[in-house]
Amino acid sequence: MAEPSSPVREVMSRGAVTVDEKLTLRSVAAVLAELDIGVALVARPDDSVGVVSERDVVRALADGADPDEVWAADVMGDRVVVAEPEEPVLDVAQRMVDEGVRHVAVVDRGAIVGVVSARDVLPVLTDHAFSTP
């Protein structure tokens, strides 16, 4: 079992799901639901990357967006919070809190190699907290 001091690579999801920026919200939601994930990276023509989360989709729909007329590019975030594979789980969890995000891209030598979510780090932290006398 991973510890708070364990490298985040031990709890991250390998690889990252990427969607096209021209994918509709309905299609983004279908990808997230089918794969049971909370975030997808958004590929852009200039090779930069954005991020679209289930929260982005829900907010857009709550604001009246037509799920068949609004694209991933319309709701994605431009700022991708990153960590390195060897960073401790606790440090990445703190970054999530500081940045107000639930997903962090794990980058090794400039390439995204995975994603870590609050769902990945929370069990590590709670297991540790409850096992410590």
C-alpha positions in Angstrom: 0.0 0.0 0.0 1.3 3.5 -0.9 2.2 5.9 1.9 2.0 9.7 1.8 5.8 9.7 1.1 5.5 7.3 -1.7 6.1 8.6 -5.3 2.8 9.6 -7.0 3.6 7.2 -9.8 2.5 4.4 -7.5 -1.1 5.7 -7.4 -1.5 7.5 -10.8 -3.5 6.3 -13.7 -1.2 5.3 -16.5 -1.6 7.3 -19.7 -4.1 10.0 -20.1 -7.3 10.2 -22.1 -7.1 12.9 -24.7 -10.1 14.3 -26.6 -10.2 16.7 -29.6 -11.1 20.3 -28.9 -14.0 20.0 -31.4 -15.7 17.2 -29.5 -19.2 18.3 -28.2 -20.0 18.4 -24.6 -22.3 15.4 -25.1 -19.4 13.4 -26.5 -17.0 14.6 -23.8 -19.5 13.4 -21.2 -19.9 10.1 -22.9 -16.1 9.5 -22.9 -15.8 10.4 -19.2 -18.8 8.2 -18.3 -17.7 5.2 -20.4 -14.1 5.3 -19.0 -15.3 6.2 -15.5 -12.9 9.1 -15.3 -13.3 12.7 -14.2 -11.0 14.5 -16.6 -9.7 14.4 -20.1 -6.9 16.3 -21.7 -7.8 18.4 -24.7 -5.6 18.3 -27.8 -5.2 21.6 -29.6 -3.8 22.2 -33.1 -0.9 24.2 -31.7 0.2 21.1 -29.7 -0.7 22.7 -26.4 -3.0 20.9 -24.0 -6.1 21.9 -22.1 -8.1 20.0 -19.6 -11.9 19.4 -19.5 -13.4 17.9 -16.3 -16.8 16.5 -15.4 -17.2 19.7 -13.4 -16.6 21.8 -16.5 -19.3 19.9 -18.4 -21.8 20.2 -15.5 -21.2 23.9 -15.1 -21.7 24.5 -18.8 -24.9 22.6 -18.9 -26.2 24.4 -15.8 -25.5 27.7 -17.6 -27.7 26.6 -20.5 -25.1 25.2 -22.9 -26.5 23.1 -25.7 -24.5 19.8 -25.3 -24.6 19.3 -29.1 -23.4 22.8 -30.0 -20.7 23.6 -27.4 -17.3 22.1 -27.8 -14.6 20.9 -25.4 -12.6 24.0 -26.4 -15.4 26.2 -25.2 -15.3 24.9 -21.6 -11.8 23.6 -21.1 -9.3 25.0 -18.7 -6.0 26.3 -20.2 -4.0 25.7 -17.1 -2.9 22.1 -16.5 -1.5 21.5 -13.0 1.4 19.1 -13.2 3.6 16.9 -11.0 6.6 14.7 -11.6 6.3 10.9 -11.1 8.7 10.9 -8.1 7.0 13.6 -6.1 5.5 12.3 -2.9 1.7 11.7 -2.8 1.3 14.2 0.1 3.0 17.0 -1.9 0.7 16.4 -4.9 -2.3 16.3 -2.6 -1.2 19.6 -1.1 -0.8 21.0 -4.7 -4.4 20.0 -5.4 -5.6 21.9 -2.4 -3.5 24.9 -3.1 -4.6 25.0 -6.8 -8.2 24.1 -6.2 -8.1 21.1 -8.6 -9.0 17.5 -8.3 -6.7 16.2 -11.1 -3.0 16.6 -11.8 -1.2 15.6 -14.9 2.0 13.6 -14.2 4.8 14.7 -16.5 8.0 12.9 -17.1 10.7 14.6 -19.3 8.1 16.8 -20.9 5.5 14.1 -21.7 2.3 13.4 -19.9 2.6 9.9 -18.6 -0.5 9.7 -16.4 -3.1 11.5 -14.3 -3.6 11.5 -10.5 -6.9 12.4 -9.0 -8.1 13.2 -5.5 -9.8 9.8 -5.7 -6.3 8.3 -6.0 -4.6 10.2 -3.2 -7.4 10.4 -0.6 -7.3 6.7 0.3 -3.5 6.9 0.8 -3.8 9.8 3.2 -6.8 8.5 5.1 -5.3 5.0 5.4 -2.2 6.5 6.8 -4.1 8.9 9.2 -6.2 6.0 10.6 -3.3 3.6 11.0 -1.0 6.1 12.8 -1.4 5.7 16.6 
